[in-house]
């Protein structure tokens, strides 16, 4: 019989469709071989093509050469110019589309995905995440910052060159508000952080844990949205990504390197979305919320049921997904 599971942190329900369940190996991709060059003369992110992108806001260099850079998005979702203001006209409500939209070019090499990077390369990415997040927090117009990475066409990427994005918003999205409210409510009722509780329960049960180190735990949540959906949580309670220290940054780089390499090898380079979920910028140190990273491989498609209910149907067992990834040798 199918089972309906609830995520204790978000209160979202997921159907685990056991009657049509697939084995983890059924999701190993059958992508056609694609030869991606180390350099693309038309790519705006490749070295020598810097004029095709706006001037960098942040760079990490090796001598005279950059090895990572953050640049304003050439086609931004929001504009960095102007102030924040709202308009109310009856049922019509709007505000100016002010905000900041940057692209973090993770490497100068056009075909060097995280699975092929060193831990030092991935540490540079984590450092860029923290640097830009911390800087954008200072902008009084910004209420929420989202860091994300789209890998592959099914995940929404339009450029192959490895990159992440950062968007600083002038408002707090409804989904974020709901998650903050739920975590506040849990703290009021229980006196503990729901994310810390979830992490401790996963570490106790072990069945859904993919890996852990001194600073982080990666696991497939009990109520995973879909196949191989995973969370990475810091063991130390932190509400904002900007609170991460250098030791934790190194452990996070190691964690990301391992789990994304396991996905690449085990599932033949699946498309995926990676999102860093944090508090709104006005919140600083809190007892009730815990930042984390969600990784969602794009192995199934959402349809009318998901659109109509906001629920997801997962045709795999999170426990089997975690075991599969634990056993992928890298």
Secondary structure, DSSP 8 states (H G I E B T S, - for coil): --EEEE-TTT--EEEE-GGG---GGGG----------S--TT-TTSTT-GGGS--EEEEEEETTEEEEEEEE-TT-SSBSSS---EEEETTEEEE--B-EEEEEE--SSTT--GGGS-HHHHHHHHHHHHHHHHHHHT-TT--EEEEEEEESGGGT----S-EEEEEEESS--HHHHHHHHHHHHHHHHHSS-HHHHHHHHHHHH-TTEEEE-SSEEEE--TT-SSTT-EEEEESS--SSGGG--HHHHHHHHHHHHHHHHHHHHHTTS--EEEEEE---TT--S-SS---EEEEEE--S---HHHHHHS-EEE-S-HHHHHHHHHT---
